[in-house]
Every structure is written in structure tokens, then in C-alpha cells.
Amino acid sequence: MSSQIWRRALVVDDDKMLCALVKDVLVAAGFEVQVAHSAAAGSEGLADFDPDVAILDIELGRGASGIDLAHLAQESYPETAVLLLSRYPDLRTAQASARDLPPSCGFLSKPTVVESAVLLEAVESVLRDRAPAAGDHVDTSGPLAALTATQLSVLRMVAQGFTTTEIARRRDCTTSAVEKILGTIYQKLNIDTGSTIHPRVEAIRIYASAAVLPERVD
């Protein structure tokens, strides 16, 4: 198994040139990046792409804002770190305040994004705030090291015996979204879904070999 850990970043901004700039910086830093240019596409990305960090422009045109997406991420995808961008250097001039933002949400002025080091430090800062707690009982040097916090959360529920439907209900998402996360988990754990081994059972076996099996909380 490769020891390289790929992290995922979702970039949501209606400015395509800025999206390209941010993507280039993140890809060079070892991130897998998905770009969206609207709040609707960003919402789909949160559900389907399973990002470690979401970088959201506050102003996304007509409809939901980046702040709305930030609250959606906090409520439905709490493992995803959030960094908000604005062309204004001060939140107050963007008709917002710190009270409008979810806890642990970062903020970066767009003019500073051109400095790669500043952008990456802001991203790493919000990611540190979402670091897995010690109570996860997972050895980060073991076979589960490549999994994101979201993927670990889903795999933990699989190990607890919950069905895909129940996992989707608990995560407030679709069964399709859970199945996509499971597919990524199987891929990262090098589980051949076309073999005679049942991938779900094999994933539980790998989890049990690397972590304390969690008690089921109904």
C-alpha cells in the first residue's frame, strides 16, 4: 500500500481564474482538488467529493452564499474544515461579521491568495482545527492512515454493523453519497471489489486489525 496520503480540497468560487490559481497551488502541495462555480455545485461537491477542506467564496452571486455553504458543511459534514474567501479585507465590509461564521471557520482576503505560502498556511490552519481526536483509537501510521476523517467516520459505522441506509440517515445524506464514500474507502484500502472477497467485510477486517472495534450506539 502506498504511504502517500492524498487530501481533498473543494474550491467554490464564481471567479474561474481565481479557482484555477487556487487549484494549481493546492495540487502542487499534494491535494486532490475539485472546483465548483456556484453554491448548488458546491453543495453537491460537499456530498459527493468528501473534501477534507472546503474553500468558499463568500459572494457566489444570486442565491446561497459561501457563508450558507459553510453552515451546511458544519451541520452535515462536520469533518470538513472550512476556509472562507472574500475580496474585502474586513468581514464587516463584506456585510458579514465573525458572529455569522461557523466556529473554527477560517477567513482569508482574496488579494493574499496570490501568495502561495499564505494560502497554504490558512488551509493548514483550518485543517489542524479539524484534526481527529485522540479518542478515535486509530493508529495513523497503519492501514487506515490514508483515510480522511469522513471516510473513517463512515467505516466506523460500517464496523458497528449499520446498513448503508442507516449510515445515510445518520449523516443526513443520500445512500448514493455513502456508496461513493465506501467506494473510495475500498480503493484506498486496496480492496478488489471484483474478487471473491466481500469488500464490506474485508474493510471491517482491516479496521479491526488497526483500531479498537467501536461499540454500537443506537
mmCIF file of the C-alpha atoms, coordinates in Angstrom:
data_MODEL
# 
_entry.id   MODEL 
# 
loop_
_atom_site.group_PDB 
_atom_site.id 
_atom_site.type_symbol 
_atom_site.label_atom_id 
_atom_site.label_alt_id 
_atom_site.label_comp_id 
_atom_site.label_asym_id 
_atom_site.label_entity_id 
_atom_site.label_seq_id 
_atom_site.pdbx_PDB_ins_code 
_atom_site.Cartn_x 
_atom_site.Cartn_y 
_atom_site.Cartn_z 
_atom_site.occupancy 
_atom_site.B_iso_or_equiv 
_atom_site.pdbx_formal_charge 
_atom_site.auth_seq_id 
_atom_site.auth_comp_id 
_atom_site.auth_asym_id 
_atom_site.auth_atom_id 
_atom_site.pdbx_PDB_model_num 
ATOM 1   C CA . MET A 1 1   ? 0.000   0.000   0.000   1.00 0.00 ? 1   MET A CA 1 
ATOM 2   C CA . SER A 1 2   ? 1.295   3.487   -0.832  1.00 0.00 ? 2   SER A CA 1 
ATOM 3   C CA . SER A 1 3   ? 2.252   5.564   2.213   1.00 0.00 ? 3   SER A CA 1 
ATOM 4   C CA . GLN A 1 4   ? 1.271   8.806   0.460   1.00 0.00 ? 4   GLN A CA 1 
ATOM 5   C CA . ILE A 1 5   ? -1.842  10.446  1.899   1.00 0.00 ? 5   ILE A CA 1 
ATOM 6   C CA . TRP A 1 6   ? -3.867  12.474  -0.589  1.00 0.00 ? 6   TRP A CA 1 
ATOM 7   C CA . ARG A 1 7   ? -6.070  15.155  0.932   1.00 0.00 ? 7   ARG A CA 1 
ATOM 8   C CA . ARG A 1 8   ? -9.081  16.581  -0.852  1.00 0.00 ? 8   ARG A CA 1 
ATOM 9   C CA . ALA A 1 9   ? -9.974  20.232  -1.284  1.00 0.00 ? 9   ALA A CA 1 
ATOM 10  C CA . LEU A 1 10  ? -13.222 21.645  -2.683  1.00 0.00 ? 10  LEU A CA 1 
ATOM 11  C CA . VAL A 1 11  ? -12.890 25.155  -4.134  1.00 0.00 ? 11  VAL A CA 1 
ATOM 12  C CA . VAL A 1 12  ? -16.137 27.087  -4.685  1.00 0.00 ? 12  VAL A CA 1 
ATOM 13  C CA . ASP A 1 13  ? -15.879 30.465  -6.411  1.00 0.00 ? 13  ASP A CA 1 
ATOM 14  C CA . ASP A 1 14  ? -17.612 32.048  -9.402  1.00 0.00 ? 14  ASP A CA 1 
ATOM 15  C CA . ASP A 1 15  ? -14.263 33.564  -10.436 1.00 0.00 ? 15  ASP A CA 1 
ATOM 16  C CA . LYS A 1 16  ? -12.823 30.879  -12.728 1.00 0.00 ? 16  LYS A CA 1 
ATOM 17  C CA . MET A 1 17  ? -9.367  32.445  -12.885 1.00 0.00 ? 17  MET A CA 1 
ATOM 18  C CA . LEU A 1 18  ? -9.077  32.531  -9.102  1.00 0.00 ? 18  LEU A CA 1 
ATOM 19  C CA . CYS A 1 19  ? -10.305 28.925  -8.908  1.00 0.00 ? 19  CYS A CA 1 
ATOM 20  C CA . ALA A 1 20  ? -7.570  27.901  -11.343 1.00 0.00 ? 20  ALA A CA 1 
ATOM 21  C CA . LEU A 1 21  ? -4.951  29.739  -9.288  1.00 0.00 ? 21  LEU A CA 1 
ATOM 22  C CA . VAL A 1 22  ? -6.044  28.170  -6.005  1.00 0.00 ? 22  VAL A CA 1 
ATOM 23  C CA . LYS A 1 23  ? -6.266  24.733  -7.627  1.00 0.00 ? 23  LYS A CA 1 
ATOM 24  C CA . ASP A 1 24  ? -2.727  24.969  -9.010  1.00 0.00 ? 24  ASP A CA 1 
ATOM 25  C CA . VAL A 1 25  ? -1.327  25.893  -5.592  1.00 0.00 ? 25  VAL A CA 1 
ATOM 26  C CA . LEU A 1 26  ? -3.181  23.084  -3.830  1.00 0.00 ? 26  LEU A CA 1 
ATOM 27  C CA . VAL A 1 27  ? -2.345  20.429  -6.427  1.00 0.00 ? 27  VAL A CA 1 
ATOM 28  C CA . ALA A 1 28  ? 1.332   21.377  -6.164  1.00 0.00 ? 28  ALA A CA 1 
ATOM 29  C CA . ALA A 1 29  ? 1.009   20.901  -2.388  1.00 0.00 ? 29  ALA A CA 1 
ATOM 30  C CA . GLY A 1 30  ? -0.359  17.376  -2.827  1.00 0.00 ? 30  GLY A CA 1 
ATOM 31  C CA . PHE A 1 31  ? -4.125  17.948  -2.711  1.00 0.00 ? 31  PHE A CA 1 
ATOM 32  C CA . GLU A 1 32  ? -6.743  16.376  -4.924  1.00 0.00 ? 32  GLU A CA 1 
ATOM 33  C CA . VAL A 1 33  ? -8.934  19.314  -5.951  1.00 0.00 ? 33  VAL A CA 1 
ATOM 34  C CA . GLN A 1 34  ? -12.492 19.696  -7.233  1.00 0.00 ? 34  GLN A CA 1 
ATOM 35  C CA . VAL A 1 35  ? -13.755 23.082  -8.397  1.00 0.00 ? 35  VAL A CA 1 
ATOM 36  C CA . ALA A 1 36  ? -17.335 24.422  -8.390  1.00 0.00 ? 36  ALA A CA 1 
ATOM 37  C CA . HIS A 1 37  ? -18.588 27.802  -9.604  1.00 0.00 ? 37  HIS A CA 1 
ATOM 38  C CA . SER A 1 38  ? -21.937 28.034  -7.795  1.00 0.00 ? 38  SER A CA 1 
ATOM 39  C CA . ALA A 1 39  ? -23.477 27.320  -4.414  1.00 0.00 ? 39  ALA A CA 1 
ATOM 40  C CA . ALA A 1 40  ? -25.548 24.480  -5.888  1.00 0.00 ? 40  ALA A CA 1 
ATOM 41  C CA . ALA A 1 41  ? -22.486 22.814  -7.395  1.00 0.00 ? 41  ALA A CA 1 
ATOM 42  C CA . GLY A 1 42  ? -20.617 23.405  -4.149  1.00 0.00 ? 42  GLY A CA 1 
ATOM 43  C CA . SER A 1 43  ? -23.357 21.690  -2.177  1.00 0.00 ? 43  SER A CA 1 
ATOM 44  C CA . GLU A 1 44  ? -23.112 18.674  -4.485  1.00 0.00 ? 44  GLU A CA 1 
ATOM 45  C CA . GLY A 1 45  ? -19.345 18.687  -4.060  1.00 0.00 ? 45  GLY A CA 1 
ATOM 46  C CA . LEU A 1 46  ? -19.643 18.564  -0.281  1.00 0.00 ? 46  LEU A CA 1 
ATOM 47  C CA . ALA A 1 47  ? -21.845 15.475  -0.576  1.00 0.00 ? 47  ALA A CA 1 
ATOM 48  C CA . ASP A 1 48  ? -20.076 13.633  -3.374  1.00 0.00 ? 48  ASP A CA 1 
ATOM 49  C CA . PHE A 1 49  ? -16.404 14.641  -3.259  1.00 0.00 ? 49  PHE A CA 1 
ATOM 50  C CA . ASP A 1 50  ? -15.934 14.179  0.511   1.00 0.00 ? 50  ASP A CA 1 
ATOM 51  C CA . PRO A 1 51  ? -13.412 17.022  0.926   1.00 0.00 ? 51  PRO A CA 1 
ATOM 52  C CA . ASP A 1 52  ? -11.069 17.460  3.871   1.00 0.00 ? 52  ASP A CA 1 
ATOM 53  C CA . VAL A 1 53  ? -11.311 21.221  3.380   1.00 0.00 ? 53  VAL A CA 1 
ATOM 54  C CA . ALA A 1 54  ? -13.795 23.472  1.571   1.00 0.00 ? 54  ALA A CA 1 
ATOM 55  C CA . ILE A 1 55  ? -12.522 26.844  0.333   1.00 0.00 ? 55  ILE A CA 1 
ATOM 56  C CA . LEU A 1 56  ? -15.579 29.012  -0.244  1.00 0.00 ? 56  LEU A CA 1 
ATOM 57  C CA . ASP A 1 57  ? -16.025 32.481  -1.710  1.00 0.00 ? 57  ASP A CA 1 
ATOM 58  C CA . ILE A 1 58  ? -18.449 34.460  0.456   1.00 0.00 ? 58  ILE A CA 1 
ATOM 59  C CA . GLU A 1 59  ? -20.114 36.047  -2.590  1.00 0.00 ? 59  GLU A CA 1 
ATOM 60  C CA . LEU A 1 60  ? -21.397 33.483  -5.075  1.00 0.00 ? 60  LEU A CA 1 
ATOM 61  C CA . GLY A 1 61  ? -23.907 35.605  -6.955  1.00 0.00 ? 61  GLY A CA 1 
ATOM 62  C CA . ARG A 1 62  ? -27.651 35.170  -6.743  1.00 0.00 ? 62  ARG A CA 1 
ATOM 63  C CA . GLY A 1 63  ? -28.820 32.524  -4.278  1.00 0.00 ? 63  GLY A CA 1 
ATOM 64  C CA . ALA A 1 64  ? -26.953 30.882  -1.410  1.00 0.00 ? 64  ALA A CA 1 
ATOM 65  C CA . SER A 1 65  ? -23.679 32.426  -0.254  1.00 0.00 ? 65  SER A CA 1 
ATOM 66  C CA . GLY A 1 66  ? -20.396 30.923  0.841   1.00 0.00 ? 66  GLY A CA 1 
ATOM 67  C CA . ILE A 1 67  ? -21.463 31.536  4.440   1.00 0.00 ? 67  ILE A CA 1 
ATOM 68  C CA . ASP A 1 68  ? -24.590 29.452  3.791   1.00 0.00 ? 68  ASP A CA 1 
ATOM 69  C CA . LEU A 1 69  ? -22.378 26.665  2.425   1.00 0.00 ? 69  LEU A CA 1 
ATOM 70  C CA . ALA A 1 70  ? -20.106 26.973  5.463   1.00 0.00 ? 70  ALA A CA 1 
ATOM 71  C CA . HIS A 1 71  ? -23.066 26.365  7.768   1.00 0.00 ? 71  HIS A CA 1 
ATOM 72  C CA . LEU A 1 72  ? -24.175 23.420  5.617   1.00 0.00 ? 72  LEU A CA 1 
ATOM 73  C CA . ALA A 1 73  ? -20.690 21.942  5.937   1.00 0.00 ? 73  ALA A CA 1 
ATOM 74  C CA . GLN A 1 74  ? -20.677 22.393  9.704   1.00 0.00 ? 74  GLN A CA 1 
ATOM 75  C CA . GLU A 1 75  ? -24.111 20.845  10.156  1.00 0.00 ? 75  GLU A CA 1 
ATOM 76  C CA . SER A 1 76  ? -23.953 17.962  7.652   1.00 0.00 ? 76  SER A CA 1 
ATOM 77  C CA . TYR A 1 77  ? -20.211 17.384  7.106   1.00 0.00 ? 77  TYR A CA 1 
ATOM 78  C CA . PRO A 1 78  ? -18.559 18.392  10.408  1.00 0.00 ? 78  PRO A CA 1 
ATOM 79  C CA . GLU A 1 79  ? -15.292 16.645  9.483   1.00 0.00 ? 79  GLU A CA 1 
ATOM 80  C CA . THR A 1 80  ? -14.785 19.134  6.627   1.00 0.00 ? 80  THR A CA 1 
ATOM 81  C CA . ALA A 1 81  ? -12.694 22.185  7.510   1.00 0.00 ? 81  ALA A CA 1 
ATOM 82  C CA . VAL A 1 82  ? -13.867 25.497  6.012   1.00 0.00 ? 82  VAL A CA 1 
ATOM 83  C CA . LEU A 1 83  ? -11.909 28.498  4.756   1.00 0.00 ? 83  LEU A CA 1 
ATOM 84  C CA . LEU A 1 84  ? -13.896 31.498  3.510   1.00 0.00 ? 84  LEU A CA 1 
ATOM 85  C CA . LEU A 1 85  ? -12.565 33.896  0.877   1.00 0.00 ? 85  LEU A CA 1 
ATOM 86  C CA . SER A 1 86  ? -13.631 37.484  0.255   1.00 0.00 ? 86  SER A CA 1 
ATOM 87  C CA . ARG A 1 87  ? -12.432 40.311  -1.964  1.00 0.00 ? 87  ARG A CA 1 
ATOM 88  C CA . TYR A 1 88  ? -12.879 42.517  1.098   1.00 0.00 ? 88  TYR A CA 1 
ATOM 89  C CA . PRO A 1 89  ? -10.041 42.593  3.669   1.00 0.00 ? 89  PRO A CA 1 
ATOM 90  C CA . ASP A 1 90  ? -12.537 43.071  6.503   1.00 0.00 ? 90  ASP A CA 1 
ATOM 91  C CA . LEU A 1 91  ? -15.614 40.909  7.114   1.00 0.00 ? 91  LEU A CA 1 
ATOM 92  C CA . ARG A 1 92  ? -17.619 43.979  8.077   1.00 0.00 ? 92  ARG A CA 1 
ATOM 93  C CA . THR A 1 93  ? -17.203 45.472  4.608   1.00 0.00 ? 93  THR A CA 1 
ATOM 94  C CA . ALA A 1 94  ? -18.475 42.180  3.169   1.00 0.00 ? 94  ALA A CA 1 
ATOM 95  C CA . GLN A 1 95  ? -21.732 42.772  5.086   1.00 0.00 ? 95  GLN A CA 1 
ATOM 96  C CA . ALA A 1 96  ? -20.869 39.981  7.499   1.00 0.00 ? 96  ALA A CA 1 
ATOM 97  C CA . SER A 1 97  ? -19.301 39.555  10.911  1.00 0.00 ? 97  SER A CA 1 
ATOM 98  C CA . ALA A 1 98  ? -17.484 36.859  12.838  1.00 0.00 ? 98  ALA A CA 1 
ATOM 99  C CA . ARG A 1 99  ? -20.808 36.018  14.504  1.00 0.00 ? 99  ARG A CA 1 
ATOM 100 C CA . ASP A 1 100 ? -22.175 34.963  11.103  1.00 0.00 ? 100 ASP A CA 1 
ATOM 101 C CA . LEU A 1 101 ? -19.485 32.312  10.631  1.00 0.00 ? 101 LEU A CA 1 
ATOM 102 C CA . PRO A 1 102 ? -19.470 28.756  11.980  1.00 0.00 ? 102 PRO A CA 1 
ATOM 103 C CA . PRO A 1 103 ? -16.959 28.032  14.767  1.00 0.00 ? 103 PRO A CA 1 
ATOM 104 C CA . SER A 1 104 ? -13.398 27.236  13.594  1.00 0.00 ? 104 SER A CA 1 
ATOM 105 C CA . CYS A 1 105 ? -14.156 28.675  10.165  1.00 0.00 ? 105 CYS A CA 1 
ATOM 106 C CA . GLY A 1 106 ? -11.155 30.469  8.655   1.00 0.00 ? 106 GLY A CA 1 
ATOM 107 C CA . PHE A 1 107 ? -11.153 33.712  6.684   1.00 0.00 ? 107 PHE A CA 1 
ATOM 108 C CA . LEU A 1 108 ? -8.735  34.929  4.023   1.00 0.00 ? 108 LEU A CA 1 
ATOM 109 C CA . SER A 1 109 ? -8.766  38.073  1.909   1.00 0.00 ? 109 SER A CA 1 
ATOM 110 C CA . LYS A 1 110 ? -8.616  37.257  -1.809  1.00 0.00 ? 110 LYS A CA 1 
ATOM 111 C CA . PRO A 1 111 ? -5.730  39.621  -2.623  1.00 0.00 ? 111 PRO A CA 1 
ATOM 112 C CA . THR A 1 112 ? -3.479  37.497  -0.383  1.00 0.00 ? 112 THR A CA 1 
ATOM 113 C CA . VAL A 1 113 ? -4.338  34.274  -2.239  1.00 0.00 ? 113 VAL A CA 1 
ATOM 114 C CA . VAL A 1 114 ? -1.711  35.081  -4.877  1.00 0.00 ? 114 VAL A CA 1 
ATOM 115 C CA . GLU A 1 115 ? 0.883   34.348  -2.182  1.00 0.00 ? 115 GLU A CA 1 
ATOM 116 C CA . SER A 1 116 ? 1.031   30.550  -2.150  1.00 0.00 ? 116 SER A CA 1 
ATOM 117 C CA . ALA A 1 117 ? 2.550   30.365  1.329   1.00 0.00 ? 117 ALA A CA 1 
ATOM 118 C CA . VAL A 1 118 ? -0.252  32.489  2.816   1.00 0.00 ? 118 VAL A CA 1 
ATOM 119 C CA . LEU A 1 119 ? -2.971  30.364  1.193   1.00 0.00 ? 119 LEU A CA 1 
ATOM 120 C CA . LEU A 1 120 ? -1.386  27.076  2.270   1.00 0.00 ? 120 LEU A CA 1 
ATOM 121 C CA . GLU A 1 121 ? -0.861  28.266  5.843   1.00 0.00 ? 121 GLU A CA 1 
ATOM 122 C CA . ALA A 1 122 ? -4.534  29.302  6.044   1.00 0.00 ? 122 ALA A CA 1 
ATOM 123 C CA . VAL A 1 123 ? -5.616  25.901  4.692   1.00 0.00 ? 123 VAL A CA 1 
ATOM 124 C CA . GLU A 1 124 ? -3.358  24.005  7.102   1.00 0.00 ? 124 GLU A CA 1 
ATOM 125 C CA . SER A 1 125 ? -4.609  26.155  9.972   1.00 0.00 ? 125 SER A CA 1 
ATOM 126 C CA . VAL A 1 126 ? -8.275  25.224  9.463   1.00 0.00 ? 126 VAL A CA 1 
ATOM 127 C CA . LEU A 1 127 ? -7.296  21.587  8.868   1.00 0.00 ? 127 LEU A CA 1 
ATOM 128 C CA . ARG A 1 128 ? -5.486  21.497  12.216  1.00 0.00 ? 128 ARG A CA 1 
ATOM 129 C CA . ASP A 1 129 ? -8.726  22.596  13.889  1.00 0.00 ? 129 ASP A CA 1 
ATOM 130 C CA . ARG A 1 130 ? -10.383 19.509  12.353  1.00 0.00 ? 130 ARG A CA 1 
ATOM 131 C CA . ALA A 1 131 ? -7.646  17.035  13.318  1.00 0.00 ? 131 ALA A CA 1 
ATOM 132 C CA . PRO A 1 132 ? -9.082  13.702  14.555  1.00 0.00 ? 132 PRO A CA 1 
ATOM 133 C CA . ALA A 1 133 ? -9.405  13.439  18.324  1.00 0.00 ? 133 ALA A CA 1 
ATOM 134 C CA . ALA A 1 134 ? -7.203  11.026  20.238  1.00 0.00 ? 134 ALA A CA 1 
ATOM 135 C CA . GLY A 1 135 ? -10.331 9.072   21.148  1.00 0.00 ? 135 GLY A CA 1 
ATOM 136 C CA . ASP A 1 136 ? -10.636 7.790   17.592  1.00 0.00 ? 136 ASP A CA 1 
ATOM 137 C CA . HIS A 1 137 ? -8.411  4.828   18.630  1.00 0.00 ? 137 HIS A CA 1 
ATOM 138 C CA . VAL A 1 138 ? -6.726  4.771   15.221  1.00 0.00 ? 138 VAL A CA 1 
ATOM 139 C CA . ASP A 1 139 ? -3.024  4.276   14.560  1.00 0.00 ? 139 ASP A CA 1 
ATOM 140 C CA . THR A 1 140 ? -2.294  6.938   11.934  1.00 0.00 ? 140 THR A CA 1 
ATOM 141 C CA . SER A 1 141 ? 0.760   5.032   10.726  1.00 0.00 ? 141 SER A CA 1 
ATOM 142 C CA . GLY A 1 142 ? -1.279  1.912   9.994   1.00 0.00 ? 142 GLY A CA 1 
ATOM 143 C CA . PRO A 1 143 ? -3.524  0.817   7.110   1.00 0.00 ? 143 PRO A CA 1 
ATOM 144 C CA . LEU A 1 144 ? -6.155  3.453   7.882   1.00 0.00 ? 144 LEU A CA 1 
ATOM 145 C CA . ALA A 1 145 ? -3.746  6.376   7.594   1.00 0.00 ? 145 ALA A CA 1 
ATOM 146 C CA . ALA A 1 146 ? -4.824  7.265   4.046   1.00 0.00 ? 146 ALA A CA 1 
ATOM 147 C CA . LEU A 1 147 ? -8.487  7.704   5.026   1.00 0.00 ? 147 LEU A CA 1 
ATOM 148 C CA . THR A 1 148 ? -9.981  11.131  5.649   1.00 0.00 ? 148 THR A CA 1 
ATOM 149 C CA . ALA A 1 149 ? -11.928 11.912  8.808   1.00 0.00 ? 149 ALA A CA 1 
ATOM 150 C CA . THR A 1 150 ? -15.197 11.463  6.884   1.00 0.00 ? 150 THR A CA 1 
ATOM 151 C CA . GLN A 1 151 ? -14.120 8.119   5.482   1.00 0.00 ? 151 GLN A CA 1 
ATOM 152 C CA . LEU A 1 152 ? -13.045 6.934   8.937   1.00 0.00 ? 152 LEU A CA 1 
ATOM 153 C CA . SER A 1 153 ? -16.396 8.015   10.340  1.00 0.00 ? 153 SER A CA 1 
ATOM 154 C CA . VAL A 1 154 ? -18.280 6.022   7.691   1.00 0.00 ? 154 VAL A CA 1 
ATOM 155 C CA . LEU A 1 155 ? -16.021 2.984   8.086   1.00 0.00 ? 155 LEU A CA 1 
ATOM 156 C CA . ARG A 1 156 ? -16.507 3.149   11.849  1.00 0.00 ? 156 ARG A CA 1 
ATOM 157 C CA . MET A 1 157 ? -20.295 2.972   11.358  1.00 0.00 ? 157 MET A CA 1 
ATOM 158 C CA . VAL A 1 158 ? -19.834 0.048   8.960   1.00 0.00 ? 158 VAL A CA 1 
ATOM 159 C CA . ALA A 1 159 ? -17.777 -1.698  11.651  1.00 0.00 ? 159 ALA A CA 1 
ATOM 160 C CA . GLN A 1 160 ? -20.633 -1.018  14.080  1.00 0.00 ? 160 GLN A CA 1 
ATOM 161 C CA . GLY A 1 161 ? -22.891 -3.028  11.766  1.00 0.00 ? 161 GLY A CA 1 
ATOM 162 C CA . PHE A 1 162 ? -25.046 -0.221  10.367  1.00 0.00 ? 162 PHE A CA 1 
ATOM 163 C CA . THR A 1 163 ? -26.530 -0.523  6.880   1.00 0.00 ? 163 THR A CA 1 
ATOM 164 C CA . THR A 1 164 ? -25.843 1.950   4.103   1.00 0.00 ? 164 THR A CA 1 
ATOM 165 C CA . THR A 1 165 ? -29.347 3.336   4.551   1.00 0.00 ? 165 THR A CA 1 
ATOM 166 C CA . GLU A 1 166 ? -28.825 3.881   8.285   1.00 0.00 ? 166 GLU A CA 1 
ATOM 167 C CA . ILE A 1 167 ? -25.419 5.500   7.732   1.00 0.00 ? 167 ILE A CA 1 
ATOM 168 C CA . ALA A 1 168 ? -27.014 7.883   5.223   1.00 0.00 ? 168 ALA A CA 1 
ATOM 169 C CA . ARG A 1 169 ? -29.750 8.737   7.731   1.00 0.00 ? 169 ARG A CA 1 
ATOM 170 C CA . ARG A 1 170 ? -27.220 9.429   10.487  1.00 0.00 ? 170 ARG A CA 1 
ATOM 171 C CA . ARG A 1 171 ? -25.092 11.588  8.169   1.00 0.00 ? 171 ARG A CA 1 
ATOM 172 C CA . ASP A 1 172 ? -28.171 13.303  6.694   1.00 0.00 ? 172 ASP A CA 1 
ATOM 173 C CA . CYS A 1 173 ? -27.118 12.497  3.140   1.00 0.00 ? 173 CYS A CA 1 
ATOM 174 C CA . THR A 1 174 ? -28.157 10.154  0.322   1.00 0.00 ? 174 THR A CA 1 
ATOM 175 C CA . THR A 1 175 ? -27.339 6.450   0.129   1.00 0.00 ? 175 THR A CA 1 
ATOM 176 C CA . SER A 1 176 ? -25.580 7.250   -3.145  1.00 0.00 ? 176 SER A CA 1 
ATOM 177 C CA . ALA A 1 177 ? -23.224 9.617   -1.312  1.00 0.00 ? 177 ALA A CA 1 
ATOM 178 C CA . VAL A 1 178 ? -22.440 6.910   1.262   1.00 0.00 ? 178 VAL A CA 1 
ATOM 179 C CA . GLU A 1 179 ? -21.823 4.362   -1.503  1.00 0.00 ? 179 GLU A CA 1 
ATOM 180 C CA . LYS A 1 180 ? -19.364 6.762   -3.159  1.00 0.00 ? 180 LYS A CA 1 
ATOM 181 C CA . ILE A 1 181 ? -17.510 7.205   0.133   1.00 0.00 ? 181 ILE A CA 1 
ATOM 182 C CA . LEU A 1 182 ? -17.413 3.422   0.573   1.00 0.00 ? 182 LEU A CA 1 
ATOM 183 C CA . GLY A 1 183 ? -16.047 3.038   -2.945  1.00 0.00 ? 183 GLY A CA 1 
ATOM 184 C CA . THR A 1 184 ? -13.231 5.470   -2.122  1.00 0.00 ? 184 THR A CA 1 
ATOM 185 C CA . ILE A 1 185 ? -12.547 3.608   1.131   1.00 0.00 ? 185 ILE A CA 1 
ATOM 186 C CA . TYR A 1 186 ? -12.233 0.293   -0.735  1.00 0.00 ? 186 TYR A CA 1 
ATOM 187 C CA . GLN A 1 187 ? -9.888  1.912   -3.229  1.00 0.00 ? 187 GLN A CA 1 
ATOM 188 C CA . LYS A 1 188 ? -7.659  3.418   -0.539  1.00 0.00 ? 188 LYS A CA 1 
ATOM 189 C CA . LEU A 1 189 ? -7.553  0.130   1.363   1.00 0.00 ? 189 LEU A CA 1 
ATOM 190 C CA . ASN A 1 190 ? -6.620  -1.717  -1.854  1.00 0.00 ? 190 ASN A CA 1 
ATOM 191 C CA . ILE A 1 191 ? -9.734  -3.890  -1.677  1.00 0.00 ? 191 ILE A CA 1 
ATOM 192 C CA . ASP A 1 192 ? -10.553 -5.542  -5.005  1.00 0.00 ? 192 ASP A CA 1 
ATOM 193 C CA . THR A 1 193 ? -14.327 -5.196  -5.375  1.00 0.00 ? 193 THR A CA 1 
ATOM 194 C CA . GLY A 1 194 ? -14.312 -7.668  -8.276  1.00 0.00 ? 194 GLY A CA 1 
ATOM 195 C CA . SER A 1 195 ? -12.755 -10.525 -6.301  1.00 0.00 ? 195 SER A CA 1 
ATOM 196 C CA . THR A 1 196 ? -14.377 -13.325 -4.325  1.00 0.00 ? 196 THR A CA 1 
ATOM 197 C CA . ILE A 1 197 ? -13.836 -11.357 -1.099  1.00 0.00 ? 197 ILE A CA 1 
ATOM 198 C CA . HIS A 1 198 ? -16.767 -9.283  0.146   1.00 0.00 ? 198 HIS A CA 1 
ATOM 199 C CA . PRO A 1 199 ? -15.435 -5.673  0.215   1.00 0.00 ? 199 PRO A CA 1 
ATOM 200 C CA . ARG A 1 200 ? -17.550 -4.535  3.175   1.00 0.00 ? 200 ARG A CA 1 
ATOM 201 C CA . VAL A 1 201 ? -16.445 -7.482  5.323   1.00 0.00 ? 201 VAL A CA 1 
ATOM 202 C CA . GLU A 1 202 ? -12.824 -7.010  4.254   1.00 0.00 ? 202 GLU A CA 1 
ATOM 203 C CA . ALA A 1 203 ? -12.985 -3.312  5.167   1.00 0.00 ? 203 ALA A CA 1 
ATOM 204 C CA . ILE A 1 204 ? -14.284 -4.249  8.640   1.00 0.00 ? 204 ILE A CA 1 
ATOM 205 C CA . ARG A 1 205 ? -11.478 -6.808  8.977   1.00 0.00 ? 205 ARG A CA 1 
ATOM 206 C CA . ILE A 1 206 ? -8.873  -4.161  8.131   1.00 0.00 ? 206 ILE A CA 1 
ATOM 207 C CA . TYR A 1 207 ? -10.471 -1.697  10.547  1.00 0.00 ? 207 TYR A CA 1 
ATOM 208 C CA . ALA A 1 208 ? -10.494 -4.289  13.334  1.00 0.00 ? 208 ALA A CA 1 
ATOM 209 C CA . SER A 1 209 ? -6.814  -5.073  12.743  1.00 0.00 ? 209 SER A CA 1 
ATOM 210 C CA . ALA A 1 210 ? -5.845  -1.401  13.099  1.00 0.00 ? 210 ALA A CA 1 
ATOM 211 C CA . ALA A 1 211 ? -8.306  0.040   15.623  1.00 0.00 ? 211 ALA A CA 1 
ATOM 212 C CA . VAL A 1 212 ? -10.464 -0.821  18.599  1.00 0.00 ? 212 VAL A CA 1 
ATOM 213 C CA . LEU A 1 213 ? -13.835 -2.015  17.329  1.00 0.00 ? 213 LEU A CA 1 
ATOM 214 C CA . PRO A 1 214 ? -16.364 0.647   18.354  1.00 0.00 ? 214 PRO A CA 1 
ATOM 215 C CA . GLU A 1 215 ? -19.409 -0.109  20.444  1.00 0.00 ? 215 GLU A CA 1 
ATOM 216 C CA . ARG A 1 216 ? -22.679 0.415   18.615  1.00 0.00 ? 216 ARG A CA 1 
ATOM 217 C CA . VAL A 1 217 ? -24.701 3.418   19.756  1.00 0.00 ? 217 VAL A CA 1 
ATOM 218 C CA . ASP A 1 218 ? -28.319 3.057   18.622  1.00 0.00 ? 218 ASP A CA 1 
# 
